[in-house]
Amino acid sequence: MRGNFYQELAASGLRMPVGTDLVLHEQPDPERVIEDGARLGRVMEEAARRHGTPLALSLMDLRLEKRELLRLAGVDCAEPDTFHFTGPPEEDRLERARESCGMPFTRRNQAHLDAIGYIASRTDLVAVGMAIGPFSLMTKLMSDPIIAIAMAGAGMKADADPGVATVERCLALAETTITRSLRAQTQAGAQAVMICEPAANRVYISPRQLAAGSDIFERFVIQPNLRLRMQLAADGVDLIFHDCGELTDSMVETFACRLKPSVLSLGGSRTLWKDAALVPSDVVLFGNLPTKSFYSDAAMPDEKVVSLTRELIVRMRQTGHPHILGSECDVLHVPEAAGAIRRKLDLMLHTPEKGN
């Protein structure tokens, strides 16, 4: 990709949601679509064209890598989405996962890859892959990771605490699995990948520990993601980094300055025009209208969508920082509020900067 591609998109005034899920659920059989690469690719294409963006985003299904991880590690369970390790994964599971990277993907994951291939080979759109981040995947592998992460942040070593050992081994499993996923998405034709780290936030990582000098954020979040970022860069693939969690200023600055994503996507808890001072000018900010509330006319009436849209556009222009106005996260389908969500997205995308 060209280095200034996203800068040009920002300068053009692009507005877009992460909205593939909405189009998916307009289909009569979404559960079949997600297992059919060509049909899923057409959903990605429709979402991009409807929302007026050259970026065709993969479905943000952050369950995929966990299911692959358990399969690669030889964990047999009926409900992979709710499975948790009760102790440190055995070393042979780690080795098995490393040695199984050449295994075929599950049908659902293969459809994800084929959809990327559809965009890359049959459209003029930019195929954007999707993956959960290593830290967030690790938290999905444990029933209560917060205490163990805090123990590690306080300096406890894996050989002295089984909880810390579980965190470290689960994190290693997560990185191995995501490395495999990114490689496959790149080979399928992804020109960019959105890595989602919603759990890398002040709930899971103590700001007090960080202020006292703990390196837990560096070891558990930045270093694994930096290795993934280097892998993508070596393959000529851009990084779009997304974190919609509750973040400190230092976390935002570290994501921007250490990972150096092409685009940094932040959630509704952040004030983007203040974050602009923390983020280098070559990193485009994305977001962050409160689209999680679009389902509710009481919490988010149309006039509030209009006012927030105008405010964000004006404020970001005043900073001079490149910005793509977008959703705070994936805009999910809510059956009883589908019409309201689409109506408010239309306001977000088309409200004039100045009122009448």
LINTAHU-V347664 format. One line per field, one symbol per residue. ss: DSSP state (~ for helix, > for strand, _ for the rest). Layout:
BEGIN
ss=???
END
This chain:
BEGIN
ss=____~~~~~~~___>>>>_~~~~~_____~~~~___~~~~~~~~~~~~~~____>>>______~~~~~~~~~_______~~~________~~~~~~~~~_______~~~~~~~~~~~~~~~~___>>>>>>>_~~~~~~_____~~~~~~~~~________~~~~~~~~~~~~~~~~~~~~~~~~~~~___>>>>>__________~~~~~____~~~~~~~~~~~~~~~~~~~___>>>>>>_____~~~~~~~~~~~___>>>>_____~~~~________>>>>>>_~~~________~~~~~~~~~~~~~~~~~~___>>>>>>>>____~~~~~~~~~~~~~~~~______
END
